[in-house]
Each structure stands twice: as structure tokens, then as C-alpha cells.
């Protein structure tokens, strides 16, 4: 039996099925779903194909780039190349960690910024809610929200999260001495040339 005859038989069977369902008000159009091709029946099929193609092309582009860079790149393992600061001025002192107070202040800023974002729509709808009889409920909800945030702020304050502690080392001003920098650069170059790496 050829494929066209099978499709015609299936189409007639589905037509009979849908005609039997008309008395209850249901008439699904199965025949339209089966006879249409996939690209025209689903709106996002083209987007899906483009996404898959882009994903494959991106991965193969990365693999080709990695292969070419491994074959063409020079492998230099001297002291200056392995240093954390390959170029620019040589650091004169050890880097220090960023004080955690910066992060706490940033988190508190985000917290209270989001509070304002929640309060603006509340203020817009509050007057209308007063007329509908929901004003008291909305007011209680906003007060409980603000009280919850104030409790968190008081807790952070009592724990000392808002205190800015400075150590004696970080409070001293940094004194730049160009003579020290010149000697450290020249010593780095001297070490690299003695090892035969330059």
C-alpha cells in the first residue's frame, strides 16, 4: 500500500472521528495537524532549528580556535611570563583583601532599594484600595513588611555590621618610591636574563 493511500485512509478515519464528536461540541482538527508540515504548524520551530545550529556552530568554532592556537602559539615558560604581573609596574607591597564592610553596605543598599521598589506600586494602588475597603489590609501588610526590614537592620547594627573597622596597616598612607620600583624591575630583568629565558 503506497504512502499516499495510507495518509488518505488515516485522514478519512480522522474525519469520521471528528464528525462523531460534533454532537458534543468538540471538533479537534487532527487532519490539519497531520497534513501540515512541522515548520508551518509550530511557530517556534524555525527558532529551535536556528538555536541548535548556532549552538553546534559555536562549539565547533571554539574547538577550531583552540586547535589552531595550540598549533601556532609559542610556548614561553620564563619567569617574567609566569609572573602574576606580566607587564606594568612591579607591585611594591602585598595586595590586601577588600574589607568586608563594602559587601555588607552593598547588600544593605540593595535590600532597601528593593524595599522602595515594592513601596512604589503599593502607594499607587493604596488610594484605590481605600475606596474598595482593602486599605486597612494593605496598610497592615506594608507596615509588617517595613517592620521586618527594620528588625533586620537593627540586628545588623547590634552585631556591628555597620561599624567600619580599620587596621593600623591599611590606615597608613602608601608612600611611592620610584627608586625602589626601578631596582625591583631591574632585578626581575636580571634574574630572567641570568636564567637564559630572555
JOFENLIN-V139382 format. One record per residue. RES is the residue in three letters. PHI is phi in whole degrees, 0 to 359 (NA if undefined). D_FIRST is the distance of its C-alpha to the first C-alpha in Angstrom with 1 decimal. Layout:
RES&PHI&D_FIRST, RES&PHI&D_FIRST
This chain:
UNK&NA&0.0, UNK&293&3.8, UNK&294&6.6, UNK&297&8.4, UNK&293&6.6, UNK&298&7.0, UNK&294&10.4, UNK&293&11.3, UNK&296&10.8, UNK&295&12.8, UNK&295&15.2, UNK&291&15.9, UNK&296&16.4, UNK&292&18.8, UNK&297&20.5, UNK&298&21.2, UNK&295&22.6, UNK&290&24.8, UNK&293&26.0, UNK&290&27.1, UNK&272&29.1, UNK&290&31.0, UNK&290&33.7, UNK&259&34.9, UNK&89&34.9, UNK&256&32.0, UNK&217&29.1, UNK&290&27.4, UNK&263&25.3, UNK&294&22.3, UNK&297&20.0, UNK&294&22.5, UNK&294&22.6, UNK&280&18.9, UNK&279&18.5, UNK&286&21.7, UNK&281&22.0, UNK&298&24.3, UNK&296&27.3, UNK&271&27.7, UNK&275&27.1, UNK&242&29.8, UNK&292&33.2, UNK&257&34.3, UNK&296&31.3, UNK&297&33.1, UNK&294&36.3, UNK&296&34.6, UNK&298&33.2, UNK&297&36.7, UNK&297&38.3, UNK&296&36.3, UNK&298&36.8, UNK&296&40.6, UNK&297&40.9, UNK&294&39.5, UNK&296&41.5, UNK&296&44.7, UNK&296&44.4, UNK&291&43.9, UNK&296&46.7, UNK&296&49.0, UNK&294&48.1, UNK&295&48.8, UNK&297&52.0, UNK&295&53.2, UNK&297&52.5, UNK&295&54.4, UNK&293&57.3, UNK&290&57.7, UNK&283&57.8, UNK&263&60.2, UNK&286&62.4, UNK&274&65.8, UNK&258&66.7, UNK&248&70.2, UNK&239&71.6, UNK&277&75.2, UNK&296&77.2, UNK&290&76.9, UNK&288&73.1, UNK&274&72.9, UNK&289&75.3, UNK&295&73.9, UNK&248&75.6, UNK&287&74.7, UNK&221&76.5, UNK&91&78.9, UNK&290&82.1, UNK&287&82.5, UNK&295&82.6, UNK&266&86.2, UNK&218&85.5, UNK&291&82.8, UNK&291&80.2, UNK&254&80.6, UNK&287&77.9, UNK&288&77.3, UNK&300&79.2, UNK&293&77.0, UNK&298&78.8, UNK&301&76.7, UNK&291&73.5, UNK&294&75.1, UNK&297&76.3, UNK&296&72.9, UNK&295&71.2, UNK&295&73.8, UNK&298&73.3, UNK&297&69.6, UNK&300&70.2, UNK&282&72.6, UNK&292&70.6, UNK&292&67.6, UNK&300&70.0, UNK&295&71.0, UNK&297&67.3, UNK&284&66.8, UNK&283&70.1, UNK&295&69.3, UNK&295&66.4, UNK&298&68.5, UNK&294&71.4, UNK&291&69.3, UNK&269&67.9, UNK&296&71.1, UNK&296&73.0, UNK&293&70.0, UNK&291&69.7, UNK&298&73.4, UNK&290&72.8, UNK&273&69.9, UNK&93&71.9, UNK&259&70.1, UNK&298&72.8, UNK&294&74.6, UNK&297&71.4, UNK&295&70.5, UNK&295&74.0, UNK&295&74.1, UNK&298&70.7, UNK&290&72.1, UNK&296&75.4, UNK&294&73.7, UNK&295&71.6, UNK&293&74.7, UNK&298&76.7, UNK&299&73.9, UNK&290&74.1, UNK&293&77.9, UNK&299&78.0, UNK&297&75.9, UNK&293&78.3, UNK&296&81.3, UNK&298&79.9, UNK&296&79.2, UNK&294&82.7, UNK&294&84.4, UNK&283&82.5, UNK&85&83.9, UNK&290&80.6, UNK&265&82.2, UNK&281&85.3, UNK&257&85.3, UNK&270&86.8, UNK&243&87.9, UNK&275&88.9, UNK&292&92.1, UNK&289&90.2, UNK&282&87.8, UNK&278&90.7, UNK&283&92.6, UNK&290&91.9, UNK&279&90.3, UNK&252&92.8, UNK&268&91.3, UNK&236&93.3, UNK&296&92.2, UNK&294&94.4, UNK&295&92.3, UNK&294&89.1, UNK&295&90.3, UNK&291&91.4, UNK&290&88.1, UNK&293&86.1, UNK&294&88.4, UNK&292&88.3, UNK&294&84.5, UNK&293&84.5, UNK&296&87.2, UNK&297&85.2, UNK&291&82.1, UNK&285&84.1, UNK&291&86.0, UNK&281&82.8, UNK&78&81.6, UNK&268&78.6, UNK&256&79.5
